[in-house]
Amino acid sequence: MENKLIEAFEQYRNQKFIKDDSKLLELFDHLDPVSCDEIYSRWAGECFQTGHWAVKTLTDMKWYGKWFQTKMNCAPLICFNEEGDLFSNQILGGEGILWTAEFRGKVSATLSYDSQPMFNHFRRVDENTLMGIMQEKRLLTGLEIVPATHYLYFCLRRVAEFPAKLVPHSQADLWPAPRRAHYGV
């Protein structure tokens, strides 16, 4: 069974476009949960090509992956800057924490974003590969970041080192210009 799941995972990962993402959800449901302790590492990420709006957003942000250092120290948006260095992009108002949560009938490692009602739920493909689903809660404005019926699907591959230098950014660089002006930054 495990080999068939890995084969299906690789098949979907390599598809140029996945029209019916219900097959990804079915695959995710069959994967085993993973504990927080098992995923403290650097990860290279990529999205499954479902046409979800966040795929383009992450591409535009030059998203590389995630970094889970401890439960309370997680950088979900490691991105490339214009100089080719990596930084923790905090455009969503912070980083995140890692905890375990029940999602679709299994308790597994889950990333909770600091300032957004957004969660990344993880399942194990193998010891160096995770499949993730981004889930959101409706914002106070009534706007849904991700419609409840359509998730962002992504995968993470463990890496020993980042491919570029990780650099800090000033707080002003992390917030969009209109937001900076509103807060007088």
C-alpha positions in Angstrom: 0.0 0.0 0.0 2.8 2.5 0.9 4.5 2.1 -2.5 1.2 2.7 -4.3 0.7 5.9 -2.3 4.2 7.1 -3.1 3.6 6.3 -6.8 0.4 8.2 -6.8 2.0 11.2 -5.0 4.8 11.4 -7.5 2.4 11.1 -10.4 0.3 14.0 -9.1 3.4 16.0 -8.3 4.6 15.7 -11.8 1.3 16.6 -13.5 1.3 19.9 -15.3 -2.3 20.5 -14.2 -4.7 18.6 -11.9 -8.3 19.5 -12.8 -10.0 17.2 -10.2 -8.3 17.9 -6.8 -10.6 15.4 -5.1 -7.9 12.8 -6.0 -5.3 14.8 -4.0 -7.6 14.9 -1.0 -8.2 11.2 -1.2 -4.4 10.6 -1.4 -3.9 13.0 1.6 -6.5 11.0 3.6 -4.6 7.8 3.0 -1.2 9.1 4.2 0.0 8.6 7.8 0.1 11.5 10.3 3.5 13.0 11.3 4.5 14.3 14.7 6.0 17.8 15.2 9.3 16.4 16.4 9.7 14.5 13.1 9.6 17.6 11.0 12.1 20.0 12.7 14.1 20.7 9.6 14.5 22.9 6.5 12.1 22.1 3.7 12.0 22.9 0.0 8.4 23.3 -1.2 6.3 23.1 -4.3 2.6 23.3 -5.0 0.5 20.8 -6.8 -0.8 22.5 -10.0 -4.5 22.8 -9.3 -5.1 26.4 -10.5 -5.5 27.5 -6.9 -4.9 31.3 -6.6 -2.1 30.8 -4.0 0.1 28.8 -6.4 0.6 32.0 -8.4 1.0 34.1 -5.2 3.7 31.8 -3.9 5.4 31.8 -7.3 5.3 35.7 -7.3 6.7 35.7 -3.8 9.6 33.4 -4.9 8.6 30.9 -2.2 11.3 28.4 -1.6 10.0 26.4 1.4 9.6 26.3 5.1 11.8 26.0 8.2 10.6 24.4 11.4 13.2 25.0 14.1 11.0 24.4 17.2 7.3 24.3 17.9 7.3 28.0 18.6 9.8 29.0 15.9 8.5 28.3 12.4 9.1 30.2 9.2 6.4 29.1 6.7 7.4 31.5 3.9 11.1 31.2 3.2 11.5 33.2 0.0 14.2 34.4 -2.4 14.8 38.2 -2.4 15.9 40.2 -5.4 19.6 39.5 -4.6 19.1 35.8 -4.6 19.3 35.4 -0.8 16.6 33.7 1.3 14.6 35.4 4.0 11.6 34.7 6.1 8.8 36.6 4.4 6.4 37.9 7.0 4.0 39.6 4.7 1.1 37.7 6.4 2.0 39.5 9.7 4.5 37.1 11.3 5.6 33.5 11.1 3.9 30.6 12.9 3.8 27.8 15.5 3.7 24.1 15.1 1.3 21.9 17.0 -0.8 18.8 16.5 -4.4 19.0 15.4 -7.1 16.8 14.2 -7.9 17.3 10.5 -10.0 14.9 8.3 -9.9 12.2 11.0 -6.2 12.1 11.9 -4.1 14.0 14.4 -0.9 15.3 12.8 1.5 18.1 12.8 -0.1 21.4 11.9 1.3 24.9 11.3 -0.8 27.8 12.6 0.1 31.2 11.1 0.7 34.0 13.7 -1.7 36.7 12.3 -3.9 34.9 9.8 -6.7 32.3 10.4 -4.7 29.9 8.2 -3.4 26.3 8.9 -1.1 23.9 7.1 -1.9 20.3 7.9 0.9 17.7 7.2 1.0 14.0 6.4 4.0 11.8 5.8 4.8 10.5 2.3 8.2 9.2 3.5 10.7 10.3 6.1 11.9 13.1 3.9 8.7 14.1 2.1 5.5 15.6 3.4 2.2 16.4 1.7 0.4 19.5 3.0 -3.0 21.1 2.8 -3.6 24.8 3.4 -6.9 25.4 5.2 -8.3 28.8 6.3 -11.1 30.3 8.4 -13.3 33.0 7.1 -11.9 36.5 7.9 -13.8 39.0 10.0 -14.6 40.8 6.7 -16.4 37.7 5.4 -13.7 37.2 2.8 -12.5 33.6 2.5 -8.7 33.4 1.8 -9.3 29.9 0.4 -12.8 28.6 -0.3 -13.6 25.9 2.2 -14.3 23.5 -0.6 -10.9 24.1 -2.4 -7.6 23.6 -0.6 -4.1 24.5 -1.6 -2.1 21.3 -1.9 1.7 21.3 -1.6 4.6 19.1 -0.8 7.8 19.6 1.2 11.1 17.8 0.7 13.6 17.8 3.5 16.9 19.6 2.7 20.1 19.5 4.8 21.0 23.2 3.9 19.3 26.0 2.2 20.6 26.7 -1.4 21.4 30.3 -0.5 22.3 32.5 2.4 19.5 33.2 4.8 19.4 37.0 5.6 17.3 39.1 7.9 15.0 41.8 6.5 13.9 45.0 8.2 10.4 45.2 9.4 9.6 47.8 6.7 10.6 45.3 4.0 8.2 42.7 5.3 4.9 44.6 5.0 3.3 45.8 1.8 3.6 49.5 1.2 -0.2 50.4 1.8 -0.1 48.6 5.1 3.2 50.4 6.1 1.7 53.8 5.2 -1.4 53.0 7.3 0.7 52.2 10.4 3.2 55.0 9.8 6.1 52.7 9.1 
